Amino acid sequence: MEKWTPKHEAPEPLEGPVVATVTGGTVLWFVLFLVQIPFYGWYDDHGHTWWLWTCLAGGGLGLIGVWYVRARDAAIKRDAARAAESGEPAPGARS
Protein backbone atom coordinates (compact mmCIF):
# COMPACT_ATOMS: atom_id res chain seq x y z
CA MET A 1 0.00 0.00 0.00
CA GLU A 2 1.37 3.39 -1.01
CA LYS A 3 1.67 6.23 1.46
CA TRP A 4 -0.68 9.11 0.64
CA THR A 5 1.07 12.29 -0.41
CA PRO A 6 -0.62 15.52 -1.44
CA LYS A 7 -0.48 16.31 -5.14
CA HIS A 8 -0.97 20.07 -4.71
CA GLU A 9 0.22 22.83 -2.47
CA ALA A 10 -1.73 23.50 0.71
CA PRO A 11 -3.83 26.68 0.64
CA GLU A 12 -2.98 29.68 2.80
CA PRO A 13 -4.65 29.60 6.23
CA LEU A 14 -7.75 31.76 6.50
CA GLU A 15 -7.23 34.91 8.52
CA GLY A 16 -10.19 36.82 9.81
CA PRO A 17 -11.17 38.93 12.79
CA VAL A 18 -9.75 36.44 15.27
CA VAL A 19 -9.68 38.80 18.26
CA ALA A 20 -13.31 39.83 17.71
CA THR A 21 -14.41 36.22 17.25
CA VAL A 22 -12.76 35.00 20.44
CA THR A 23 -13.96 38.04 22.39
CA GLY A 24 -17.52 37.47 21.16
CA GLY A 25 -17.40 33.82 22.16
CA THR A 26 -16.06 34.72 25.60
CA VAL A 27 -18.81 37.26 26.16
CA LEU A 28 -21.37 34.68 25.06
CA TRP A 29 -20.09 32.14 27.63
CA PHE A 30 -20.33 34.72 30.43
CA VAL A 31 -23.82 35.81 29.33
CA LEU A 32 -24.97 32.19 29.33
CA PHE A 33 -23.57 31.80 32.84
CA LEU A 34 -25.34 34.93 34.10
CA VAL A 35 -28.65 33.94 32.48
CA GLN A 36 -28.57 30.56 34.23
CA ILE A 37 -27.77 31.90 37.73
CA PRO A 38 -31.45 32.61 38.65
CA PHE A 39 -32.28 28.98 37.88
CA TYR A 40 -29.55 27.50 40.08
CA GLY A 41 -32.10 25.76 42.32
CA TRP A 42 -33.72 23.98 39.39
CA TYR A 43 -30.33 22.90 38.03
CA ASP A 44 -29.32 21.67 41.48
CA ASP A 45 -32.56 19.70 41.93
CA HIS A 46 -32.12 17.98 38.56
CA GLY A 47 -28.36 17.39 38.80
CA HIS A 48 -27.46 19.85 36.04
CA THR A 49 -25.33 22.37 37.93
CA TRP A 50 -22.44 21.40 35.68
CA TRP A 51 -24.16 23.49 32.95
CA LEU A 52 -23.45 26.65 34.95
CA TRP A 53 -19.87 25.71 35.72
CA THR A 54 -19.25 24.76 32.09
CA CYS A 55 -20.31 28.26 31.02
CA LEU A 56 -18.11 29.83 33.69
CA ALA A 57 -15.15 27.68 32.63
CA GLY A 58 -15.79 28.61 28.99
CA GLY A 59 -15.70 32.29 29.91
CA GLY A 60 -12.53 31.87 31.94
CA LEU A 61 -10.77 29.94 29.19
CA GLY A 62 -12.05 32.53 26.74
CA LEU A 63 -10.22 35.24 28.71
CA ILE A 64 -7.00 33.27 28.24
CA GLY A 65 -7.88 32.95 24.55
CA VAL A 66 -8.43 36.71 24.20
CA TRP A 67 -5.05 37.36 25.79
CA TYR A 68 -3.41 34.84 23.46
CA VAL A 69 -4.96 36.06 20.19
CA ARG A 70 -4.25 39.71 21.04
CA ALA A 71 -0.60 38.87 21.68
CA ARG A 72 -0.50 36.82 18.45
CA ASP A 73 -2.08 39.64 16.45
CA ALA A 74 0.39 42.16 17.88
CA ALA A 75 3.32 39.87 17.04
CA ILE A 76 2.10 39.40 13.46
CA LYS A 77 1.72 43.17 12.98
CA ARG A 78 5.11 43.85 14.58
CA ASP A 79 6.78 41.29 12.31
CA ALA A 80 5.06 42.68 9.20
CA ALA A 81 6.15 46.23 10.12
CA ARG A 82 9.74 45.09 10.66
CA ALA A 83 9.75 43.25 7.32
CA ALA A 84 8.32 46.29 5.51
CA GLU A 85 10.90 48.52 7.17
CA SER A 86 13.81 46.36 6.04
CA GLY A 87 12.34 45.67 2.59
CA GLU A 88 12.27 41.91 3.12
CA PRO A 89 9.22 39.76 2.46
CA ALA A 90 7.32 38.91 5.60
CA PRO A 91 7.96 35.41 6.96
CA GLY A 92 5.41 33.01 5.58
CA ALA A 93 4.80 35.16 2.49
CA ARG A 94 4.86 33.24 -0.75
CA SER A 95 7.14 34.34 -3.53
C-alpha positions in Angstrom: 0.0 0.0 0.0 1.4 3.4 -1.0 1.7 6.2 1.5 -0.7 9.1 0.6 1.1 12.3 -0.4 -0.6 15.5 -1.4 -0.5 16.3 -5.1 -1.0 20.1 -4.7 0.2 22.8 -2.5 -1.7 23.5 0.7 -3.8 26.7 0.6 -3.0 29.7 2.8 -4.7 29.6 6.2 -7.8 31.8 6.5 -7.2 34.9 8.5 -10.2 36.8 9.8 -11.2 38.9 12.8 -9.8 36.4 15.3 -9.7 38.8 18.3 -13.3 39.8 17.7 -14.4 36.2 17.2 -12.8 35.0 20.4 -14.0 38.0 22.4 -17.5 37.5 21.2 -17.4 33.8 22.2 -16.1 34.7 25.6 -18.8 37.3 26.2 -21.4 34.7 25.1 -20.1 32.1 27.6 -20.3 34.7 30.4 -23.8 35.8 29.3 -25.0 32.2 29.3 -23.6 31.8 32.8 -25.3 34.9 34.1 -28.7 33.9 32.5 -28.6 30.6 34.2 -27.8 31.9 37.7 -31.4 32.6 38.6 -32.3 29.0 37.9 -29.6 27.5 40.1 -32.1 25.8 42.3 -33.7 24.0 39.4 -30.3 22.9 38.0 -29.3 21.7 41.5 -32.6 19.7 41.9 -32.1 18.0 38.6 -28.4 17.4 38.8 -27.5 19.8 36.0 -25.3 22.4 37.9 -22.4 21.4 35.7 -24.2 23.5 33.0 -23.4 26.7 34.9 -19.9 25.7 35.7 -19.2 24.8 32.1 -20.3 28.3 31.0 -18.1 29.8 33.7 -15.2 27.7 32.6 -15.8 28.6 29.0 -15.7 32.3 29.9 -12.5 31.9 31.9 -10.8 29.9 29.2 -12.0 32.5 26.7 -10.2 35.2 28.7 -7.0 33.3 28.2 -7.9 33.0 24.5 -8.4 36.7 24.2 -5.0 37.4 25.8 -3.4 34.8 23.5 -5.0 36.1 20.2 -4.3 39.7 21.0 -0.6 38.9 21.7 -0.5 36.8 18.5 -2.1 39.6 16.4 0.4 42.2 17.9 3.3 39.9 17.0 2.1 39.4 13.5 1.7 43.2 13.0 5.1 43.8 14.6 6.8 41.3 12.3 5.1 42.7 9.2 6.2 46.2 10.1 9.7 45.1 10.7 9.7 43.3 7.3 8.3 46.3 5.5 10.9 48.5 7.2 13.8 46.4 6.0 12.3 45.7 2.6 12.3 41.9 3.1 9.2 39.8 2.5 7.3 38.9 5.6 8.0 35.4 7.0 5.4 33.0 5.6 4.8 35.2 2.5 4.9 33.2 -0.7 7.1 34.3 -3.5 
